[in-house]
């Protein structure tokens, strides 16, 4: 028999064994070694009265012993090496699982099942000798056994701390694979049993040589050789299909599981589109590459096996282009692990990143960062998927809502992978408390890896502006690992960028030659912008955008003359907004266009959560006076850039992004937009629109369906969930608008009328009793409005909102107005009958009006109330895990979904509301148990809480040491001492 196929399986297995000591074991172990080791296990367990049914492994031992003898009989080469890969892993798995009864028991169960399915190969040796092709059945059997060993070794060879975390869900996930292998072994047995050959005498020697007579095994005496070969062909064909179907099914199952876990993690969907946007900004191939040449801290952090610093902090000034550098770092690391770069870093290296964004509610908290990193971990590693599935299912929560669970899973991934890079850009854009939590957690993981595993296993990089708060907290990388980027570093990048963008001035527009600039004109633009930019890449970008929007060459040259170009960012923002204004005012009905642009920008920066483009379109399409929505005639048909210029980008998925965090501050405080007025208008919009939603409760089915199709309910997700926040903002911020220095009768009357209409329609659903907090007096912010005609309505509405927000979790998860709640549910039910690509009106689709996700969560405090799902099954799975029995006693928004058990709720109370906690301090010293010590030593008065501890103690009286090390002659009175010795002494030696 040719051993080539068997050796291929052996080599494939050994290639995946990372530890040299394990590989050595798998190349030399024999059947006798295994039997001897099993005997030692039994002896120790017998002497400690901790027996386990080791007989379960006997069928497997017998079957594989026969397998080895058949290989010898068939004169197969390299039998010792082939079988060492059976006996070695078997011994290893027994040794590892012997530490815990549960793991040993599970392993023995599998070996018993495998052994019972192994064919009695000695019965079929004649078949293998007479028709050599049938020996491929032996290869198939060997492949199945080695597949199990591969799966088991991959799990049980992990570090003990990690194995303890993932063992239960991962072993459970292996059941499908082991069942498949058992079925495959059954197919091998069926083929051999139906081959038509006589059964070999089990007592006869299994020895064949060139002089042996094979007449007794002649196929002609019992059947037709051709029929047997045809049977063999059919067996191999069906076996291949069987395995292929299982692999396809497993792949589909894992994809479903991964999708479910990613939905549960519910990370921002904008990370990829942000990275793509930053990649596209790097229009020059050498942009940022100085970072790897000038700063050895960065290149060593990327490439060295053991870098001087595993965590570094890169700092640059505002507008420097740090985020562009971050995107370059991420892409460069991806390149370094490819053949193109000669695998400068290990091919299996993982790269995780997150872009913090001050203005994005999904990119600025500690939990946002954890979710983003964990999402990428799950995407790149399926090995820990069972653990993630288990955590998602046991959380009882439709989405990942607590940092403890996220931290636990991230720690598991970090422990599992041999090298990983974590890059967090703009951590200073998070609130200080959130930034400190993120920095502290990831820095702790770096220290843990360096202390327990290996320096450089986890590499962490922060990119931000200098942050005195974070530096003072002593949680960021130290001074030696802090890299201050110099103002001159990016000078050539800025110049190259400007040179490249100057080509845009020659792009065909109204004329074929663009601005028709001479070389001296181009040199002047380049020189002026580069000189003014200093170290601000952002300035160069915005200055180019500003100049490109000049209408004529004359105007362009005028702006470049006599230092007329803007010098500061605020001036550039002013100019860019001024250009939008000028262009729109030049259009027919230009003032209306400009007013619309101001409204769009105002909504964008004053909304309570990021608005999507279709939501802004729905506001434009809504006529509050006529109480109707007209997408077809009122939605913008031009690109958003016409009205928002270069200040705002629309990312994939309709997400709106302001060009830079500095732009928002300018937009709010510039002379064109009155933030108080915008807040008032948004409150009015919500009140008016909710009246439209309320009226829809009385629609007949056909009318509701028709209006839903035309986009009438496109804004209801925002209005239903944010209306009370906008009323709160009006009370807190708009007093001057109604009766102060910024008095506007227009806004006062508009708000008053909307408020009166809302109250008249919904008075029956409002709280009638004044909340106990308002029994003596109303809040001072509210009393400012006492002299206004709508004060009583505002007071009553605020009392209702306050009462609603102080209610239980279930109450706060509703709109708070029964009629609106019922109408919203009815409207959503109709929308779920549509599909995104369905025609809404002529060529407009449902997705144009509502976005791609039509299946929404019904709970207002959940982000999936407005994000939604594109499949009903995903939404139902989300809802099925939503109800949690233990709620925060003060109904805080840090835990909107509650807790699965009292322990988690109490921990939350101790962390966030310590004054309400009846439990001990989180840092209270551990105390001895007060329970009775029922296990007393029969030789002295000492008592113990565990029987096994008492037995170990009694053995020490007599000097008994039944636990003998399997690697040396040392013996111990307690099993735990023996295990500790083996791990600390022999494992460490093997590692060295």
SERO-8023 format. One record per residue (C-alpha): residue in three letters; x, y, z. Coordinates in steps of 0.001 Angstrom, whole numbers, plus 500000, padded with zeros to 6 digits. Example, Ala and Ser with C-alpha at 12.3 -4.5 7.8 and 13.67 -1.06 7.14 Angstrom:
REM residues 2
ala512300495500507800;ser513670498940507140;
//
This chain:
REM residues 992
unk500000500000500000;unk501315503448499062;unk501649505692502135;unk501685508993500202;unk498070509982500898;unk498359509107504569;unk501577511088504891;unk499899514085503244;unk497276514010505989;unk500019513708508626;unk501978516631507229;unk498876518795506901;unk498091518118510563;unk501627518789511799;unk501836522064509850;unk499057523414512058;unk500788522416515301;unk502505525598516547;unk504428524219519525;unk507630522260518793;unk507178520161521942;unk503722519044520781;unk505011518316517292;unk507768516131518761;unk505184514244520810;unk503037513657517721;unk505970512177515804;unk507235509580518303;unk504338508367520469;unk503399504684520222;unk500421502582521149;unk502347501241524155;unk503023504816525353;unk499314505545525305;unk498388502386527185;unk501037503138529787;unk499772506687530234;unk496156505530530545;unk497274503051533180;unk498968505839535157;unk495791507935534999;unk493740505048536319;unk496211504340539122;unk496241507935540323;unk492466508262540145;unk492006504954541952;unk494352505973544773;unk492529509298545155;unk489084507715544915;unk488302509901541917;unk487662507183539344;unk486276507829535890;unk485089505257533346;unk488237504951531222;unk486896501776529585;unk485006503986527167;unk488205504557525208;unk488863500829524676;unk486866500438521408;unk488878503274519879;unk492182501801521032;unk491214498393519637;unk490051499831516322;unk493178501933515772;unk495441499069516890;unk493841496971514162;unk494310499871511752;unk498043499875512505;unk498352496106512059;unk496511496236508746;unk498938498908507493;unk501839496666508478;unk500224493659506806;unk499747495677503604;unk503425496665503737;unk502605500357503957;unk505657502571504492;unk506209504952507413;unk503639503214509622;unk505311504439512820;unk505055508085511693;unk501498507664510480;unk500315506058513714;unk502278508456515936;unk499871511115514671;unk497041509023516118;unk498640508047519421;unk500430511358520083;unk497347513617519881;unk495365511015521850;unk497899511111524667;unk498033514912524560;unk494233515261524740;unk494031512825527650;unk496754514698529509;unk495107518098529048;unk491588516981529913;unk492720514986532930;unk492937518309534756;unk489123518514534924;unk486541515733535097;unk484117517536532791;unk486567517814529925;unk487852514253530388;unk484303512921530453;unk483367514737527240;unk486511513484525491;unk485962509873526528;unk482373510045525286;unk483557511058521821;unk486278508391521697;unk483738505781522734;unk481437506799519886;unk484283506878517396;unk485525503469518551;unk482086501908518223;unk481855503192514642;unk485319502048513527;unk485097499072511160;unk486735495803512275;unk489483496169509747;unk491088492730510298;unk487960491228508736;unk488667493014505446;unk492424492692505007;unk491842490255502138;unk489837492874500261;unk492644495427500610;unk495221492835499438;unk493221491549496476;unk491988494926495209;unk494564497551496279;unk492309500429495213;unk489985499606498106;unk492742500557500547;unk491602504138499946;unk488939503305502522;unk491754503221505088;unk492774506704504002;unk489204507924504487;unk489018506420507975;unk492364507954508896;unk491206511326507552;unk488092511292509742;unk490003510383512901;unk492616513043512190;unk489880515604511541;unk488605515045515060;unk492129515274516459;unk492661518528514557;unk489457520060515960;unk490114518845519503;unk493777519885519495;unk492920523325518152;unk490701523857521191;unk492504521991523971;unk495975523318523142;unk494947526844524059;unk496306528555527129;unk494369527427530239;unk492921530868530965;unk491486531161527458;unk490381527538527350;unk488360528064530510;unk486513530935528817;unk485651529257525556;unk485572525512526279;unk481859525007526911;unk480396526809523861;unk483173525630521550;unk482888521967522557;unk479135522248522127;unk479693523635518625;unk481889520625517791;unk478943518247518235;unk477824518768514627;unk481315517943513349;unk481692514831515499;unk478234513607514467;unk479265514082510834;unk482472512101511404;unk480494509310513064;unk478158509176510073;unk481174509063507738;unk482666506144509685;unk479344504387509311;unk479598504804505538;unk483071503237505542;unk481736500254507526;unk478802499880505151;unk481081499801502119;unk483403497199503621;unk480546495006504836;unk478910494965501424;unk482102494341499463;unk481344490637499055;unk484686489351500421;unk485023486594502975;unk485646487643506562;unk489196487074507778;unk489703484956510891;unk490478487377513754;unk492779484766515332;unk494888484363512190;unk498017486507511794;unk497621489645509683;unk500741489102507577;unk501053489216503822;unk504192489136501716;unk505220488431498160;unk505215484667498781;unk501866484529500536;unk499036482942498712;unk496102485250498073;unk494045482516496560;unk491783482477499570;unk490918486115498846;unk490238485779495129;unk487334487990494099;unk486351485481491499;unk485336482943494129;unk482722485198495725;unk481954487990493375;unk482975490088490492;unk486041492362490808;unk484501494859488428;unk481368495017490566;unk483498495698493646;unk485371498467491855;unk482096499996490702;unk480877499801494279;unk484091501510495381;unk483588504279492843;unk480025504847494041;unk481167504838497684;unk483851507457497051;unk481487509586494982;unk478716509589497590;unk481273510140500370;unk482610513204498570;unk479100514571498138;unk478289513787501771;unk481334515683503001;unk480747518528500575;unk477132518906501696;unk478237519004505320;unk480937521586504615;unk478466523737502687;unk475926523406505483;unk478541524288508097;unk479626527296506093;unk476043528489505817;unk475429527842509519;unk478527529823510463;unk477517532650508158;unk474077532778509779;unk475654532687513222;unk478142535393512295;unk475403537591510886;unk473354537098514053;unk476324537990516266;unk477178541069514203;unk473584542238514440;unk473757541738518189;unk477024543680518464;unk475261546465516516;unk478416548433515729;unk478252551535513581;unk477880550738509896;unk479826553839508937;unk483343552604509786;unk484013551088506355;unk482630554067504460;unk484679556457506614;unk487837554476505886;unk487027554510502171;unk486509558283502326;unk489902558791503980;unk491562556468501454;unk490102558498498612;unk491539561667500144;unk495050560230499754;unk495275561130496088;unk499096561217496112;unk500838557818496349;unk503576558994498749;unk501263560809501169;unk502346560176504755;unk505086557700503993;unk507528559919505855;unk505883558576509000;unk507588555203508535;unk510984556699507684;unk511345559518510193;unk509843557889513247;unk511480554613514201;unk508932554272517007;unk506262553723514351;unk508219551401512032;unk509450549285514959;unk505946549128516387;unk504746547818513036;unk507518545393512080;unk509696544233514967;unk508908540855516531;unk509399542421519936;unk509034546189519542;unk510538548525522153;unk507005549787522852;unk503849547795522252;unk501657550865522737;unk502428554255521207;unk500636557609521072;unk500956559790517968;unk500033563433518505;unk499455566158515956;unk497798569559515875;unk494230570214514749;unk493805569910510996;unk497191568209510593;unk495691565311508628;unk496039562766511425;unk493045560717510329;unk494475560453506813;unk497712559153508383;unk495677556644510385;unk494055555301507224;unk497535554990505677;unk498811553063508717;unk495899550655508492;unk496445550016504788;unk500222549703505202;unk499798547040507898;unk497486545160505563;unk500153545281502859;unk502942544138505194;unk501231540803505790;unk501077539970502061;unk503484538233499718;unk503974541537497905;unk505787542840500997;unk507413539449501663;unk505287538830504739;unk507134541483506746;unk504650540799509520;unk502991537401510075;unk500315536613507517;unk497836535770510282;unk498219539216511925;unk494889540905512666;unk494256544625512183;unk491434546371514025;unk490671550093513909;unk488127552688514933;unk487573556313513941;unk486196558408516804;unk483955561222515557;unk482886563973517936;unk479705564741516005;unk478538561156515497;unk476552559544518291;unk477765556096517174;unk481468557015517165;unk482147558819520427;unk481607556551523445;unk483611553770525055;unk480932551243524105;unk480982552500520506;unk484732551790520347;unk484350548324521884;unk481542547483519477;unk483540548657516469;unk486648546667517412;unk484638543565518350;unk482737543704515049;unk486015543534513129;unk487279540722515364;unk484230538584514616;unk484516539395510906;unk488121538199510761;unk488023535179513101;unk485409532438513086;unk487194530270515661;unk485692532173518595;unk482277532481516978;unk480714529858519319;unk481733531952522329;unk480198535049520769;unk476994533177519917;unk476784531905523480;unk477251535396524915;unk474701536892522527;unk472083534256523345;unk472679534236527085;unk472635538033527328;unk468897538060526758;unk469534541321524951;unk468879542086521276;unk472027544184521113;unk475308544459522968;unk474488547007525651;unk477117546562528379;unk480839547135528292;unk481601544141530539;unk480436541631527928;unk482259543454525137;unk485451543549527206;unk485195539820527972;unk484900538916524285;unk487645541293523157;unk489977539852525809;unk489273536348524450;unk490163537401520891;unk493336539089522106;unk494378535955523998;unk493579533756521003;unk495506535539518241;unk499293535514518003;unk499571539111516803;unk497078541911516486;unk497140545653515912;unk494527547983517413;unk494439551549516064;unk492138554160517608;unk491975557476515797;unk490750560687517421;unk490282559405520968;unk490339563065522049;unk487030563533520190;unk485300561423522837;unk484272562945526155;unk487131562727528636;unk485442560042530744;unk484753557849527732;unk488285558345526380;unk489794557391529733;unk487803554162529887;unk488861553172526368;unk492519554027526930;unk492599552275530291;unk491056549053528985;unk493270548667525944;unk496417549679527807;unk495569547058530443;unk495335544454527692;unk498773545420526391;unk500281545082529871;unk498531541757530401;unk499924540360527148;unk503441541517527980;unk503327540111531495;unk501633536787530761;unk502286535942527127;unk504719537874524956;unk505680541451524248;unk504309542592520918;unk501417540132520810;unk499024543088521102;unk500087546417519597;unk498106549534520321;unk498280552934518622;unk496400556105519533;unk496267559061517130;unk494977562365518484;unk495656565943519350;unk497704566425522529;unk495363565860525458;unk496490567155528857;unk493538565422530548;unk494541562001529229;unk498221562642529884;unk497550563625533500;unk495485560480534036;unk498666558392533508;unk496778555842531425;unk498186556622527974;unk501527555349526642;unk504436556934528498;unk506765559680527363;unk509120557243525594;unk506199555945523544;unk504732559352522726;unk505472560673519213;unk504891564376518630;unk504436564960514905;unk506282568085513760;unk504669570914511857;unk507140570452509003;unk506479566714508612;unk503570567059506214;unk504852570071504228;unk505708567953501180;unk502409566062501480;unk500521569360501395;unk502540570566498427;unk501998567287496532;unk498284567423497328;unk497964570986496121;unk499906570173492921;unk497564567271492236;unk494440569312492928;unk495633572169490708;unk494858569833487791;unk491182570289488766;unk491447573930487691;unk492030572692484132;unk489182570196484166;unk486542570773481532;unk483571572696482805;unk481776575485481014;unk484900575604478846;unk487144572783477675;unk490209574219479430;unk488627575007482768;unk490165578200484196;unk492808578227481436;unk495611578952483934;unk499183579648482963;unk502056577913484705;unk502767581086486691;unk499123581195487799;unk499382577605488998;unk502648578333490779;unk501050581304492528;unk498118579190493759;unk500455576471494937;unk502795578866496705;unk500033580836498412;unk498108577814499698;unk501204575957500902;unk502516579055502699;unk499224579663504479;unk498565576020505292;unk501625575770507532;unk500940572325509051;unk497186572206508404;unk496256569721505700;unk492636570622506308;unk493319574233505358;unk494879573168502046;unk491891570974501222;unk489328573644502060;unk491294576398500316;unk491352574394497077;unk487604573784497398;unk487071577502497958;unk489108578569494918;unk487539575947492643;unk484150577476493322;unk485110580887491935;unk482949581655488876;unk485611583221486636;unk489360583285486170;unk489288586964487096;unk487645586216490427;unk490071583384491039;unk493139585561490461;unk491584588322492522;unk491267585990495508;unk494929585078495199;unk496096588694495013;unk497047590923497889;unk496613588276500518;unk492869588123499884;unk492684584379500393;unk491377583422503842;unk494042582815506482;unk492133580911509181;unk489833577885509160;unk486934579979510376;unk487482582347507453;unk487499579424505020;unk484258578069506440;unk482798581559506150;unk483945581833502531;unk482718578347501591;unk479312579053503066;unk479350582447501348;unk480016580775497996;unk477056578434498508;unk474960581494499331;unk476114583416496267;unk475565580506493881;unk472078579818495206;unk471061583477495247;unk472020583743491561;unk469461581091490694;unk465851581859489908;unk464114582226493259;unk467607582251494726;unk466537583404498176;unk464333580319498528;unk467264578100497573;unk469540579817500082;unk466918579547502810;unk466681575838502071;unk470464575422502348;unk470427577178505733;unk467601574967506892;unk469466571808505845;unk472658572863507616;unk470729573934510690;unk468863570653510911;unk472075568729510436;unk473890570360513365;unk470896570765515733;unk469213567365515332;unk469189565118518404;unk470736562268516427;unk472427562123513008;unk469843562531510268;unk470002560432507125;unk469507561998503729;unk466054560466503230;unk464956561923506599;unk466071565392505566;unk464194564893502306;unk461085563971504283;unk461271567236506243;unk461484569170502998;unk458552567241501571;unk456295567956504552;unk453869570894504397;unk452767571645507996;unk450088574128506918;unk448282571698504646;unk449320568654506722;unk450490566663503746;unk453701565082502442;unk454664565429498784;unk457938563669498028;unk457330563659494314;unk457192567444493990;unk459154568685496998;unk462134566352497488;unk465478567634496250;unk466410566142492896;unk469926567624492831;unk472977566349494649;unk473268567411498276;unk476515569265497489;unk474514571938495649;unk473000573060498942;unk475643571946501421;unk478764572654499367;unk482034571155500560;unk481038571264504218;unk479048568036504240;unk479521564630502626;unk476835562010502060;unk478407558609502776;unk477216555219501597;unk473875554358503160;unk472712557973503257;unk474781558881506342;unk475547562612506561;unk479053563648507691;unk480358567163508330;unk483793567650506759;unk485527568170510134;unk484535568558513777;unk485639572218513655;unk483015572891510982;unk480063572163513264;unk481137574751515784;unk481438577303513017;unk478052576457511466;unk476310576832514830;unk477904580195515571;unk478050581783512121;unk475984584797511103;unk473798582828508713;unk472286580309511116;unk470503581073514377;unk470811577932516522;unk467947579011518817;unk465673579512515833;unk466609576115514385;unk465897574372517697;unk462519576106517812;unk461742575114514212;unk462618571472514853;unk460324571431517908;unk457527572939515820;unk458176570447513049;unk457864567515515468;unk454654568841517046;unk453020569480513674;unk454169566213512159;unk452945564189515153;unk449491565656514536;unk449679564208511013;unk450722560819512437;unk447916561036514963;unk445338561648512235;unk446533558533510408;unk445023556410513180;unk441613557028511604;unk442682556047508079;unk441014553083506443;unk443442550391505290;unk443547551465501650;unk444158555131502502;unk446923554242504976;unk448598552016502412;unk448465554654499682;unk449867557432501874;unk452539555152503280;unk453600554364499736;unk453907558098498982;unk456281558658501936;unk453875560258504416;unk455408558404507367;unk459083558820506502;unk459758561225509380;unk457740559451512064;unk460699557498513524;unk462512560737514314;unk459510562753515438;unk458113560003517686;unk461418559395519470;unk462836562937519704;unk459871565283520114;unk460170565501523898;unk463919566250523622;unk463203569169521314;unk460575570556523720;unk463157570266526497;unk465698572163524376;unk463195574930523671;unk462602575374527397;unk466317575326528222;unk467754577340525316;unk465058579385523561;unk463854581731526288;unk465669584687524696;unk463992583910521375;unk460518584315522853;unk461007587006525474;unk464635588129525562;unk467422589791523654;unk466909587609520560;unk463134588143520547;unk461358586908517421;unk457591587299517270;unk457541585001514238;unk459090582105516162;unk457027582835519279;unk453754582763517371;unk454812579753515270;unk455720577720518345;unk452641578822520250;unk450297577862517406;unk451915574446516951;unk451780573821520686;unk448114574781520943;unk447159572535518021;unk449095569612519522;unk447473570087522938;unk443977570366521521;unk444393567087519622;unk446030565092522410;unk444769566592525652;unk442930563380526514;unk446188561390526504;unk448174563783528699;unk448925563401532408;unk446321565304534428;unk448008565286537813;unk451014567500538426;unk454153565514539125;unk455184565535542774;unk458436567339541864;unk456335570279540641;unk453903570493543573;unk455505573628545031;unk457028575276541992;unk457871574722538344;unk461465574673537051;unk462996578185536761;unk463705577624533038;unk459977577148532494;unk458813580115534567;unk460569582435532088;unk457614581793529762;unk454910582743532302;unk453856585899530491;unk453367584215527114;unk450002583168525743;unk451032579517525447;unk452544579197528943;unk449776577030530388;unk449960574610527442;unk453758574463527707;unk453558573876531466;unk451036571060531071;unk452984569441528233;unk456248569635530170;unk454536568080533192;unk453418565216530935;unk456885564779529394;unk458556564868532821;unk456073562334534226;unk456602560078531206;unk460406560258531465;unk460241559394535168;unk458129556329534409;unk459146552704534174;unk461315551308531432;unk458272550091529485;unk456612553491529726;unk459723555371528599;unk459942553034525622;unk456754554520524152;unk455941557842522496;unk453959558795525580;unk450824559708523627;unk448558556690523238;unk446915557810520017;unk450292558471518360;unk451687555148519586;unk448779553241518041;unk448974555190514776;unk452730554635514474;unk452340550869514942;unk449622550749512285;unk451750552710509836;unk454763550474510412;unk452689547339509845;unk451742548661506421;unk455337549597505569;unk456460546051506317;unk454328544831503423;unk456551546823501045;unk460059546090499767;unk462788548724499347;unk462955548363495561;unk459174548592495132;unk457885551480493057;unk456577554300495244;unk455655556859492602;unk456764556536488988;unk460538555924489171;unk460914556726492889;unk461238553663495122;unk460250552920498689;unk463945553047499604;unk464148556639498278;unk461477557623500803;unk462208555339503765;unk465728553953503397;unk466578550238503014;unk465476548928506449;unk461717548654506884;unk461587546347509918;unk461992548424513071;unk462139547701516788;unk459096549086518617;unk461059550349521643;unk462026554017521386;unk465143553693523562;unk466663551111521247;unk468738552407518330;unk467086549829516094;unk463873551821516551;unk465229553988513725;unk468109551910512286;unk465936548858511730;unk466614545654509788;unk466265544652506176;unk464756541252507096;unk461782540487509284;unk463481537424510800;unk466345539571512068;unk463915542022513664;unk461946539187515277;unk465144537637516648;unk466009541071518020;unk462614541461519669;unk462611537968521160;unk465532538860523423;unk464436542387524280;unk462494541987527508;unk464712541899530574;unk463251541459534051;unk465643543610536112;unk465567547362535524;unk467719550193536827;unk465875551690539842;unk466311555238538538;unk465566554325534883;unk468837555842533679;unk469776555833530005;unk473082554075530728;unk471069550868530929;unk467989551366528730;unk467496547647528156;unk467704546525531768;unk469467543404532979;unk469026539674532636;unk469690538935536295;unk469754540679539650;unk473531540340539959;unk474133542447536833;unk471560545014537918;unk473166545328541363;unk476610545736539821;unk475249548535537613;unk473721550253540662;unk477008550040542580;unk478888551486539597;unk476514554267538542;unk474289554916541575;unk476399554030544654;unk474133556063546937;unk471275553636546167;unk473315550479546693;unk472559548301549688;unk475359545920548761;unk479008546006549741;unk481538548245548109;unk482963546919544829;unk486376547006546494;unk485403545532549846;unk487913542936551015;unk486867539333550650;unk485734537733553908;unk485734534060554940;unk482512532169554462;unk480227532016557441;unk478758528647556513;unk479420525515558556;unk482642523618557859;unk481208520141557623;unk484324518174556575;unk486442517460559651;unk489813515705559696;unk489530512346561504;unk493014512811562987;unk492931516409564170;unk490370519151564785;unk490870520933561500;unk487690521499559418;unk487214522070555699;unk484446523288553412;unk485337520812550634;unk485623517054550893;unk488541516827548464;unk490556519295550563;unk489896517233553700;unk491079514026551973;unk494248515704550751;unk494911516975554255;unk494459513510555810;unk496924512004553325;unk499518514544554450;unk499328513088557984;unk500693509795556661;unk503028511195554028;unk500968509665551224;unk501736511112547796;unk499563509266545276;unk499759511921542538;unk502882511220540511;unk504142513541537798;unk503936511900534380;unk507167513610533305;unk509421512888536303;unk509453510899539543;unk508155513621541834;unk504942512817543742;unk502369514965545544;unk499654514600548172;unk497200516765546227;unk496193516634542544;unk496242520438542306;unk499868520494543465;unk500775517900540834;unk499013519840538062;unk500704523065539132;unk504104521340539107;unk503567519968535596;unk502505523338534225;unk505123525447535959;unk508131523133535665;unk507743520931532607;unk505618523293530500;unk508098526109531085;unk511035523892530192;unk509338522787526997;unk508632526409526108;unk512306527267526557;
//
